[in-house]
C-alpha cells in the first residue's frame, strides 16, 4: 500500500467521506437496553438450531425433538449439537468454530451478560456435550458430521420429520482431519475456561479431551476435505488447510492450561502454521487472524516477549480495517457495512466486530495502541468501528432494517430456514415428506415460525437486501454468524469487564 504522503487528493477526499460514513449514524439511537435485548435474542437463536432431545426449559417452543437416532448406523450416540444454518445437517467444522466463538465471547465478556450468561453457557454446553461424544465414542476416531448434505439439500423438511439419509462421517488415523480435529480441540479448550468456575469437573473433562484431540490432530496430519471430499465440499471445504487450526488449538490450550508446552509448540510451529502470515478475514475456515489476536493478549497483558510478533501482525489486520491508516484496504458499503463477499457476508461482519472489541479490551488493559506505520490508533477507534457494524446489523442502516430476526420493528420475514418456514409440528403434527416442503420454500408468505435472534447473510455491496426465501446468499442465517456477535453485542450491553481468566 502507498503511504499517506503519496495518497492523491481524490483518495484523501474518498477516505474522508468514508470516515464520516463509518462514524455517523442513520438516526436510530441504540442504548444499553437495546444491546441487552439483542444479546438475549442472539443467544436464543441457538435454541432454534438444536438437534436432539429438547430440554424442559426450551424457549423456542415451535421446535421439537429431532435426530434422536443420529449415530445409530455406527452404533454410537451422536444426538445433540446444532444444525449449522437453514438445513438439517450437523457439519462439524462450523459447529466447532461456533462453539469456540461462543466460549471466547463468554470468556471475554461474560460479566457483561448478567443473567444471560447462564443461557450462553447452556448454548455452549449443548454443543460441547455433542463434541465430547463425537471425540470419545471410539478410539483414534473423531466423528465430524451427521447427514449427507447432498441428500439433505434435495429436501425441504422440518428437522422433526427427517427421513433423508443420516449417514455419519468420521476422521481417523488412516483418514485424517487435522483441521476439524484442531478446531474441535480449540472449542473444548475454550469451553473448559468458561466452565472452570461454575462446573470444575466438566471443565476438567473438556480440557482432558481437548488435549487428546489436539494430539490426534497434530500426530496424524491431513485435511478432512481430502478424507471426506464430496460430503464436506463444496459446503465446508477446508480451503485454508489445517495448519491454522493447529496453531489456533495450541493457542487455546495455552490459554486454558498456562502450560509452557503449548507456548513452545507455538514458538516452534508458528512460522509454518500461519504465524508469519498477514491475513485479512476470520471465519470458520481461516483462524489466522483470530490466533494472532488471542496470542496478543499474552504479549500485551502478560509481557510474553516471544509473542510480540503476533501483536505486530494483529496490528496489520486492524490497520487494514481503519480508514485513515496508511494500509487501509477494506471495502465498506455506502452505509458503512464491512463487505467481504456477496454470499453470507455477515459472517465477516460479526467476526470482525468481535475481534475489534476484544483487541480494544487488550489494548486498554495494557495502555497500548494499534501501530500503522507512522500513524497510531487507540482502542476507542476500534470500538467505534465495531459499534458501527453492530448498530448497522440492528437497524442503523440506510434501509432502516434490522438484520436480526425478531429485533426492531422491521426485519426479514422470509428466512431461508426449513424449520422456520414450514408450519410447526405443534400446529401440524402429521409428517411433511421430503419433497412436500418445497411449497413453503417457494411461498411468498412470511415464515410462520419466527427464528428469534437469527442474523441474516445481509445486504449487498450497495446496502440492498432482497427478502426472498430463495435468496439464500442474503436470507440464510448460520450459527457462526451469531456466535461472535454474542461477544460483540455483550461488550456494548455493559461496561467492559476484566477477563474471566
Beta strands, then each sheet from edge to edge (+ up, - down):
strand 1: 90-91
strand 2: 141-146
strand 3: 168-172
strand 4: 370-372
strand 5: 375-377
sheet 1: 1+ 2- 3+
sheet 2: 4+ 5-
end
